[in-house]
């Protein structure tokens, strides 16, 4: 699997306003750390563009927010990375032990045969502009626009068929944006988090199973499981962000990483266009977390 989330370091999400530490801030294993995270500023963290764009030809085109930033001295993916820790330690949810898994970009997933064959291609590509370049209108163009480097889903591809499934896309900055007080650079990842549900969309005049960001409280037919209905008591971008940050704090406690999360302000907006459904909005909060391992340095 690709490398997913460098877990140590600082996760900073800064946008337009001032930072405020979250009530759930946690520091674990701080006594073992010889250098703390240095100053984190909005200017240093602000990406070239705060939203990521879906393919304009997608059944659900539009933009989604970067709503989590992580700066760390850990790998994001791999056998000792953040995603692996998330997979091992994420609490069970609902009827199944739903945990974070790295998945691959692709639309080759079939609900039944895909699960049986261990299919890992079950997330669409989106493009971000993190370090430089210029965005041209409402299309995915511009110098430096890249498809996500790491993709994750709760319960992997199997999670697509269950209600309230969250997913994440991550882009690594090529710049040093955050350092430890001893000058050690941290790697900074920019993440777009959301919680989605199974839906049905029109593809070339044919109703096709898809996964959509749906409004809180939405109810409708569920594709993939006969006789079931989709209910979205929660959903959207804010819920996906807060859920993921809570999971980061959980693994930091288990693995005794030093973690500090702060909230910053970013522009609000509205997300992907789903035919016949109101577009889901996101708020102005972006969460910045620094995650540092005392054993990596």
JOVENJO-V633347 format. One line per field, one symbol per residue. ss: DSSP state (2 for helix, 1 for strand, 0 for the rest). psi: psi as a letter, one per 20 degrees, with the letter a starting at -180 (. if undefined). burial: # if it has 9 or more other C-alpha atoms within 8 Angstrom, else .. A space follows every 50 residues. Layout:
ss = ???
psi = ???
burial = ???
//
This chain:
ss = 00000000111000000001100000000222000010000222200000 11110000000011100111110000000002222222200010010001 11111100000022220000111001110000000000000000011001 11110222222000111111110000011100001111111111111111 11100111111100000111100000001111000122222222222222 22222001111111100011000100100011001111111100000
psi = qrpfooirbpopopdibqqppqhjppppkhhipiprpapoqghhhprhpi qqprpijqhmraqqqojqppprjrqgarijaghghhghipqqpciqmprp qprqpqkjppgghgghjkpinkqqpqqqnghaappockrmrqpjpqqqhp qqqpjbhhihiqqkpqrqqqppqiqohqqrijipqqppqpqoqrprqqap rooljppppapqoqqpiqprqpphopjqqppmhrraggggghgghhhghg hhggjlqppppqprprpraqbqoppjpqpprqajppppppoppiih.
burial = ..###############.#.....######..#...#....#..###### ######...###################..#######.##......#### ######..#.#..##...#####.#########.#...##.#.####### #######################..######...################ ##......#.######.#...##......###.########..##.#### ###..############..#####....####..##########...
//
